[in-house]
């Protein structure tokens, strides 16, 4: 979790290992005013021996430039029509064959106009939001407020557009419309074919928020979005008019820091319900049509949640992994073995839930019991984004850009 103050610079390093080291140092410095229990709550869990029930098999392993490095990033691979698309912060966007890993194409958005000379230094494109696929195109955004639309089959730049604010979450695309949310509170809808602006919404952003924003979600003719004020808002897709707004965050602290309640993970639409979680507050089930809260429970997270059948899987602020009944919000199990390891959001594959951590390990948890049953190291640089699962293959990209396609042996 990284805090973002509008009065300070918009770009800074967020190396997870340094963050945990700083937390431990802070605990030591202020131990005179802290209890032993509070100090222990900051300790990063060491990996213990597990009963390895299977060895995940790497189908292929490729490099995506230098990845995201030590910067905050939600860049993650996506899969569409048998092709894996991934990107680096510097500007590499690469398409791989999903089955073999063979590279189809590679474009460099740091030199989108092809004007860089042989002796010129590369200036990072600052890619940070996406990629996302739709309408035979790949859409991706940058911290400098650029939106790019590429041809899915060739990587050719079809159009680009500007928006005020950093794009640090994936766009959403549906019905010929691309919706982009920014850290400045501005959300824009573009014509997916040519990049023309269709409408714009300006949302209020608190002075102090987390370094992250909610990805828009398009469903039933509306755009759902989490906000820095701890609410889920819905807007009409065709014109941007606001519908309902439902608060799920609970700013109950005495300081501004304690009152940060961002909804940074994308809401999930499942049937006629919406499920969302606040960084400080609640996990909630909301009626899609009206915005009425059906139930809410005290869980806090800024990571993406996952739903499989009647179970919600989530990781909280301390890296604890939970399975929650989707119907009534009751807790089925919890796993505390990965405390403070900067775990990603959970990805569901076969009978397991998979999370990555700041040391680059993937952990397979049994869906029924929560027990860790397998472990695999991708890259010691760490894993920052929730793994992607398509057709029982898991795709995970490390901070250094190591992209692996992984299966469970049959």
Residue, then its C-alpha position, 0 to 999 in steps of 0.5 A: x500500500x502506497x499513499x499518494x498526496x496531491x501536494x507532492x510529486x506524482x511519481x516516486x519509487x514503490x519498491x516493496x522490499x524497501x517499504x517493508x524494511x522501512x516499516x520494520x525500522x519505524x517499528x524499532x524507532x518507535x518501540x518505546x510507544x508501541x506494544x510488542x503485539x504492534x511491533x510483531x504485526x509489522x514482521x514479514x512472514x518467512x516462507x515455511x516448508x509446505x507439503x508440495x502436492x505438485x510442481x507447476x510446469x512452465x510452458x514458456x518463459x519470455x522477457x517483456x523489456x525491463x518490466x515495471x522495475x521498482x515503480x508502482x504498476x498494475x501492468x499485467x498480461x492479458x489473453x485474447x484470441x490465442x494471443x498474450x499481450x503484455x507491456x513494460x513501463x518504458x514503452x514495450x508492447x509485445x504480442x506472444x502466441x499463447x500456446x508456444x510463446x512465439x513473438x508475433x509483434x513488438x512495438x515501442x510506444x516511447x518512440x511512437x512517432x519514430x523520431x528518435x535518432x540513433x544517438x538519442x536516449x530512450x525516454x520512458x513512455x510511462x505505461x501503467x494502465x492496461x493493456x486491455x483487449x477489445x474490438x480487435x484492438x489493444x488499449x493501454x494508458x500512461x502516467x503522462x495521460x496518453x491513451x493508445x489504441x493498437x491493432x491487435x494483429x500487428x501492433x500498428x498505432x490506430x489512434x492516441x488521445x490525451x487526458x488530464x491525469x495519470x492512467x494507472x488502471x486498465x481502461x474498459x471497452x465495450x459497445x464501441x466505447x473505451x472508458x479511461x479513469x485517472x488519478x486526477x478524478x477525470x474519467x473520459x469515454x472515447x470512441x473506440x474506432x477513432x479516439x474521439x471524446x464522447x463525454x467526460x466526468x470530473x470526480x472529487x479526489x481527497x487530498x490524501x489517497x492511495x497510489x492507485x485507482x479503480x479500473x472502470x467496469x462496463x455492465x448493463x449499459x453503465x460504467x461502475x467505478x470505485x472512488x477515492x471517497x470510498x464509494x461505488x458510482x455508476x454512470x450511463x455509458x452513452x452519455x456519462x450521466x451519474x446514476x446511483x452512488x453507494x458508500x462502502x468505505x468507513x473513514x473512522x480514524x482521527x487522522x487524515x491518514x486513518x480516514x483514507x478509504x479508497x476503493x481501488x480494486x475494480x467492482x465485480x459484476x456477478x449476475x444482478x449484483x456488484x461486489x466491491x471492497x474498500x481499502x479501509x471499510x467493507x466488502x459489500x454486495x450491492x444490487x446492480x439496478x438500485x445500488x442498495x447494499x445487500x450485505x457488507x462485512x469488515x474486510x479491507x483491501x486495495x487488491x483485486x478480488x475474485x469470484x468463483x461460483x459462490x465464493x469470493x476470494x480476497x487478500x487484505x491489507x496485511x496479506x491474509x487470504x480469505x474465502x468468503x461466502x458470496x451469498x451472505x458474506x460469511x467467512x469460510x477460511x483464512x490463511x495467515x501464512x503470507x502476512x506482510x509479503x505484499x501478496x497480489x490479488x487472488x487468481x482462480x485456476x482449477x481447484x486452486x487460488x493463486x497469489x504472488x508475493x514481493x519476493x517473486x513466488x506464486x502460491x497455490x492455495x486449495x480452494x476448499x481449505x485454504x492450505x498452501x499446496x504448491x509454490x513456484x518462483x517466477x523471479x526474485x524481483x517480485x510479482x506486483x499484479x494479480x496473475x492472469x488465468x485463461x483456459x487453465x493456464x496461468x500467466x504471471x509477469x515479474x517486476x523485471x519483465x519475466x513473463x511465464x505461462x504456467x500449467x499444473x501437471x495433469 
